[in-house]
């Protein structure tokens, strides 16, 4: 399975935000990108753990909202991992369909 990573489209992708509020505002603004990529098999990577923590909580809410308007959208599960890149920790979150 191939994940479409939306990291790298914006200068903020490599930013560590000063506050939780800023991180959550930024993460919430990724909704159109995530939905625009089909909402499944799409992911985001960031050095800011606050952004990923918010997405882990928010993506299921987005999925519930989308499915309430279009029941044909598959159920999803959210995965997360960490990876060291050039001496810097990156946090990853991605969405997959629920395997039945």
C-alpha positions in Angstrom: 0.0 0.0 0.0 1.3 3.4 -0.9 0.8 6.5 1.3 0.4 9.9 -0.3 2.4 12.2 2.0 1.3 15.8 2.0 4.4 17.0 3.9 6.5 19.4 1.9 3.7 21.5 0.4 4.0 24.3 3.0 6.9 26.1 4.8 5.1 25.3 8.1 5.6 21.6 7.5 9.0 21.8 9.2 8.0 24.2 11.9 7.7 23.5 15.6 5.0 25.7 16.9 5.3 27.7 20.1 1.9 26.8 21.5 -0.6 24.0 21.3 -3.1 26.5 19.9 -0.9 27.4 17.0 -0.2 23.7 16.3 -3.8 22.8 16.4 -4.8 25.7 14.1 -2.2 24.6 11.6 -3.2 20.9 11.8 -6.9 21.8 11.4 -6.0 23.7 8.2 -4.7 20.5 6.7 -8.3 19.2 6.4 -8.7 20.2 2.8 -5.4 18.6 1.8 -6.2 15.4 3.6 -9.7 15.1 2.2 -8.5 16.3 -1.2 -6.2 13.3 -1.4 -9.1 11.0 -0.8 -8.9 10.8 3.0 -7.5 7.2 2.8 -3.8 6.2 2.4 -2.8 9.8 3.0 -0.3 11.0 5.7 1.5 13.9 7.2 5.0 14.2 8.8 6.2 17.0 11.0 8.8 17.6 13.6 6.1 19.0 15.9 4.5 16.3 18.1 1.7 18.7 19.0 0.5 18.7 15.4 0.5 14.9 15.2 -1.2 14.5 18.6 -4.0 16.8 17.3 -4.4 14.9 14.0 -4.6 11.6 15.9 -7.5 13.0 17.8 -9.1 15.0 15.0 -8.9 12.6 12.0 -11.6 10.2 13.5 -13.9 13.2 14.0 -13.3 14.3 10.4 -14.0 10.7 9.3 -17.3 10.6 11.3 -18.4 13.9 9.8 -17.6 12.7 6.2 -19.3 9.4 6.7 -22.4 11.1 8.2 -22.8 12.9 4.8 -21.6 10.0 2.6 -22.0 6.5 4.1 -20.1 4.9 1.2 -16.9 6.4 2.6 -15.0 3.5 4.2 -14.2 3.4 7.9 -10.7 4.4 8.6 -8.0 3.8 11.2 -5.2 6.2 12.1 -1.6 5.1 12.5 1.4 7.0 13.9 5.1 6.4 14.1 8.4 8.3 14.5 11.4 8.5 12.3 14.8 10.2 12.7 15.7 12.2 9.6 19.0 14.0 9.4 19.3 14.0 13.2 15.8 15.4 13.6 12.8 13.5 15.0 9.8 13.5 12.7 6.3 12.3 13.8 4.1 10.7 11.2 0.4 10.1 11.0 -1.5 8.4 8.2 -4.9 7.0 7.4 -5.9 3.6 6.2 -9.2 1.9 5.6 -10.3 -0.5 8.4 -9.6 -4.1 7.3 -12.6 -6.3 7.8 
